[in-house]
Amino acid sequence: MIRTLKVIAAAFTICLMMAGCGGKQKIKLKSDADVLHENVDELTQVIIYDVFSPPVASRIYGYTTLAAYEAIRFQNPKYNSIANQLKGFKTMPVPEKDAKYNYALAATKAFFTVAHKVTFSVDTLKRYEDKVFAMYKDNLDEATFARSMAFGDTVGKAILARAKFDNYAKTRGKPRFLGSHDNGKWRPTAPDYLDGVEFCWGTMETFAVKSSSDFPLPPPPPYSDDKNSTYFKQNLDVYEQSKKLTKEQIEIAKFWDDNPFVIQHNGHMMFVNKKITPGGHWIGITAIACKKAKADAAKTAQAYAMTAIALYDAFICGWQVKYTTEYIRPVTVINDKIDPKWLPLLQTPPFPEYPSGHSDISAASAVVLTHMFGDNFEYQDTSDLRYIGMQRHFKSFYQACDETSISRYYGGIHYKFSVDAAAKQGRQIGEYIWSTLKLEN
């Protein structure tokens, strides 16, 4: 009997040591910056899965990251509201004075309040965020948890109020854009001949830039039948370059491809490869920079928001020129005039050629990131590692954006003139955004 009682007592003691029979272990709280990084990464996976076009993806990143920043910036009183300085936003909410908040939780709630309205795979997001909220619920008192959630929701809804009037809804109802058979004008390209993507994107309301036409570009070389003309020579240049690509040039082109919807052909079989968008690649670079610089949560949120603003405005400005010039792609001219069987190394994306969108948004992002983290910021770009198994090393953001730009020429989908002009426009946009927004008191 005594022995039985001792066994029961020992079992009872073990139960107490395990935080009570049937009790659950408390979820460990992650760092604020880690939570922000994981939130953005989860959104990127949804953007890939839902196959959003590059311009639309930039809008998603823009509103979500801005919402997160507007909630978490109160961790550090030196940080100003960004939204209050942008076009079309009403005054952002502020937390209750002297009340206790967890601003990382508020930022997460704000982020996903917006994400639910600008993406499709809401169930995927919900499963992820439920786990995050459970972690905070395990580590915060009930009042702080509820107050932080409410504040984040309020911030998210304030950001969404602006999204209703950015012209996105109107662009959804436009007819298909099939280009033109006029000389020198864009038309659907081989091998799949898809209609033009987001041909009204140039009419979207920018965040910081006053107008999509504020950074005009010189017109591309005009159409000519003369084989000695600049128009013909630029096509011959792309064709000849494709025949003598080095191993490194091929690697550069493939590393920066970032085509979110590449249709692969194998005989009569067809399958699709999904990858990050060009904007998603630079959001990934932002994450790498923040982690290397050991940026705190508020600085991390600010970096994401500023990069996303640069991406969004650069896409709008570039697209405005694309669908104004409706410039023809190299593959169309080369197939018509030089080699009917030629295809570029990269699959030509379905929209006009001039200017290079990737060159534009990369330059704008590089300017912002250089201002935030400094020139000669060396890093290993692993943004694409899990998608294409490739990584590259860069000594600065400018080196990366320059490589991005030339990659489109190596890939055979852009003329050299186009990538250079776009890179110039992108730098102008990035510098304008940086000089216009006051980030700190």
Backbone hydrogen bonds, N-H to C=O, Kabsch-Sander energy under -0.5 kcal/mol:
donor,donor_aa,acceptor,acceptor_aa,energy
5,L,1,M,-2.2
6,K,2,I,-1.9
7,V,3,R,-1.9
8,I,4,T,-2.2
9,A,5,L,-2.5
10,A,6,K,-2.4
11,A,7,V,-2.4
12,F,8,I,-2.4
13,T,9,A,-2.1
14,I,10,A,-2.1
15,C,11,A,-2.0
16,L,12,F,-2.0
17,M,13,T,-2.2
18,M,14,I,-1.4
19,A,16,L,-1.5
20,G,15,C,-2.2
23,G,20,G,-2.1
35,V,31,S,-2.0
36,L,32,D,-1.9
37,H,33,A,-2.4
38,E,34,D,-2.5
39,N,35,V,-2.3
40,V,36,L,-2.2
41,D,37,H,-2.4
42,E,38,E,-2.3
43,L,39,N,-1.9
44,T,40,V,-2.4
45,Q,41,D,-2.0
46,V,42,E,-1.6
47,I,43,L,-2.6
48,I,44,T,-2.3
49,Y,45,Q,-2.4
50,D,46,V,-3.0
51,V,47,I,-0.6
51,V,48,I,-0.8
52,F,47,I,-1.6
57,A,53,S,-2.8
58,S,54,P,-1.8
59,R,55,P,-1.4
60,I,56,V,-2.0
61,Y,57,A,-2.6
62,G,58,S,-2.2
63,Y,59,R,-2.3
64,T,60,I,-2.0
65,T,61,Y,-2.1
66,L,62,G,-1.5
67,A,63,Y,-1.9
68,A,64,T,-2.1
69,Y,65,T,-2.2
70,E,66,L,-2.4
71,A,67,A,-1.2
72,I,68,A,-2.3
73,R,69,Y,-2.2
74,F,71,A,-0.6
75,Q,72,I,-2.2
76,N,73,R,-1.6
79,Y,76,N,-1.9
80,N,439,L,-2.7
85,Q,82,I,-2.1
86,L,83,A,-1.4
87,K,207,F,-2.7
89,F,86,L,-0.7
99,A,96,E,-1.6
103,Y,101,Y,-0.6
106,A,102,N,-2.1
107,A,103,Y,-2.5
108,T,104,A,-2.0
109,K,105,L,-2.5
110,A,106,A,-2.6
111,F,107,A,-2.6
112,F,108,T,-2.3
113,T,109,K,-2.2
114,V,110,A,-1.7
115,A,111,F,-2.4
116,H,112,F,-2.1
117,K,114,V,-1.4
118,V,114,V,-1.0
118,V,115,A,-0.6
119,T,115,A,-0.9
122,V,120,F,-2.6
125,L,121,S,-1.5
126,K,122,V,-2.8
127,R,123,D,-2.1
128,Y,124,T,-1.7
129,E,125,L,-3.0
130,D,126,K,-2.2
131,K,127,R,-1.0
131,K,128,Y,-0.6
132,V,128,Y,-1.5
133,F,129,E,-3.0
134,A,130,D,-2.0
135,M,131,K,-1.6
136,Y,132,V,-1.8
137,K,133,F,-2.6
138,D,134,A,-1.7
139,N,135,M,-0.7
139,N,136,Y,-0.9
140,L,136,Y,-1.4
145,F,141,D,-2.4
146,A,142,E,-2.3
147,R,143,A,-2.6
148,S,144,T,-2.5
149,M,145,F,-2.3
150,A,146,A,-2.3
151,F,147,R,-2.2
152,G,148,S,-2.4
153,D,149,M,-2.3
154,T,150,A,-2.1
155,V,151,F,-2.4
156,G,152,G,-2.7
157,K,153,D,-2.3
158,A,154,T,-1.7
159,I,155,V,-2.1
160,L,156,G,-2.3
161,A,157,K,-1.5
162,R,158,A,-0.7
162,R,159,I,-0.8
163,A,159,I,-1.3
164,K,160,L,-1.1
165,F,162,R,-1.9
166,D,163,A,-1.0
171,T,167,N,-1.6
172,R,168,Y,-0.9
172,R,169,A,-0.7
173,G,169,A,-0.5
173,G,170,K,-0.9
174,K,171,T,-0.9
177,F,196,G,-0.5
178,L,176,R,-0.6
180,S,186,W,-2.5
185,K,182,D,-2.0
186,W,326,E,-2.9
193,Y,189,T,-2.7
196,G,177,F,-3.1
197,V,350,P,-2.6
201,W,198,E,-1.7
203,T,200,C,-2.4
204,M,201,W,-1.8
205,E,166,D,-2.1
206,T,204,M,-0.6
214,D,211,S,-1.7
229,S,226,D,-1.8
233,K,229,S,-2.6
234,Q,230,T,-2.2
235,N,231,Y,-0.8
235,N,232,F,-0.6
236,L,232,F,-2.2
237,D,233,K,-2.4
238,V,234,Q,-1.7
239,Y,235,N,-2.3
240,E,236,L,-2.9
241,Q,237,D,-2.5
242,S,238,V,-1.8
243,K,239,Y,-0.6
243,K,240,E,-0.8
244,K,240,E,-0.5
244,K,241,Q,-1.3
250,I,246,T,-2.1
251,E,247,K,-1.9
252,I,248,E,-2.8
253,A,249,Q,-2.3
254,K,250,I,-2.3
255,F,251,E,-2.6
256,W,252,I,-1.9
257,D,254,K,-0.9
262,V,273,N,-2.0
263,I,261,F,-0.6
264,Q,262,V,-0.7
264,Q,271,F,-3.5
266,N,269,M,-2.6
269,M,266,N,-2.1
271,F,264,Q,-2.0
273,N,262,V,-2.7
274,K,272,V,-0.5
281,H,277,T,-2.0
282,W,278,P,-1.5
283,I,279,G,-2.0
284,G,280,G,-2.0
285,I,281,H,-1.9
286,T,282,W,-1.9
287,A,283,I,-1.8
288,I,284,G,-2.0
289,A,285,I,-2.5
290,C,286,T,-2.5
291,K,287,A,-2.3
292,K,288,I,-2.4
293,A,289,A,-2.6
294,K,291,K,-0.7
295,A,290,C,-2.6
300,T,296,D,-2.6
301,A,297,A,-2.7
302,Q,298,A,-2.1
303,A,299,K,-2.4
304,Y,300,T,-2.3
305,A,301,A,-2.3
306,M,302,Q,-2.7
307,T,303,A,-2.3
308,A,304,Y,-2.4
309,I,305,A,-2.3
310,A,306,M,-2.0
311,L,307,T,-2.5
312,Y,308,A,-2.6
313,D,309,I,-2.5
314,A,310,A,-2.2
315,F,311,L,-2.4
316,I,312,Y,-1.9
317,C,313,D,-2.4
318,G,314,A,-2.7
319,W,315,F,-2.6
320,Q,316,I,-1.8
321,V,317,C,-1.3
322,K,318,G,-2.3
323,Y,319,W,-2.3
324,T,321,V,-0.9
325,T,321,V,-2.8
326,E,322,K,-2.4
328,I,184,G,-1.5
332,T,329,R,-0.7
333,V,329,R,-1.4
334,I,330,P,-3.1
335,N,331,V,-2.1
336,D,332,T,-1.7
337,K,333,V,-3.2
338,I,334,I,-2.1
339,D,334,I,-3.3
342,W,339,D,-1.4
346,L,411,G,-2.2
351,F,349,P,-1.9
353,E,327,Y,-2.2
356,S,418,S,-0.9
357,G,355,P,-0.6
360,D,356,S,-2.0
361,I,357,G,-2.6
362,S,358,H,-2.0
363,A,359,S,-1.8
364,A,360,D,-1.9
365,S,361,I,-2.1
366,A,362,S,-2.6
367,V,363,A,-2.0
368,V,364,A,-1.7
369,L,365,S,-2.7
370,T,366,A,-2.2
371,H,367,V,-2.1
372,M,368,V,-1.9
373,F,369,L,-2.7
374,G,370,T,-2.2
377,F,374,G,-0.5
378,E,376,N,-1.0
379,Y,394,F,-2.6
381,D,379,Y,-0.6
381,D,392,R,-3.4
382,T,380,Q,-1.1
385,L,382,T,-1.4
387,Y,384,D,-1.1
388,I,384,D,-2.8
389,G,384,D,-0.7
389,G,385,L,-1.5
390,M,384,D,-0.5
392,R,381,D,-1.4
394,F,379,Y,-2.7
400,A,396,S,-1.5
401,C,397,F,-2.5
402,D,398,Y,-2.4
403,E,399,Q,-2.0
404,T,400,A,-2.5
405,S,401,C,-2.1
406,I,402,D,-2.1
407,S,403,E,-1.7
408,R,404,T,-0.8
408,R,405,S,-1.0
409,Y,405,S,-0.7
410,Y,406,I,-2.4
411,G,407,S,-2.2
412,G,409,Y,-1.2
413,I,408,R,-1.8
414,H,408,R,-1.1
419,V,415,Y,-1.8
420,D,416,K,-2.0
421,A,417,F,-2.1
422,A,418,S,-2.2
423,A,419,V,-2.0
424,K,420,D,-1.7
425,Q,421,A,-2.1
426,G,422,A,-2.8
427,R,423,A,-2.0
428,Q,424,K,-1.9
429,I,425,Q,-2.3
430,G,426,G,-2.7
431,E,427,R,-2.5
432,Y,428,Q,-2.1
433,I,429,I,-2.5
434,W,430,G,-2.4
435,S,431,E,-2.4
436,T,432,Y,-1.8
437,L,433,I,-2.0
439,L,437,L,-0.8
441,N,78,K,-2.6
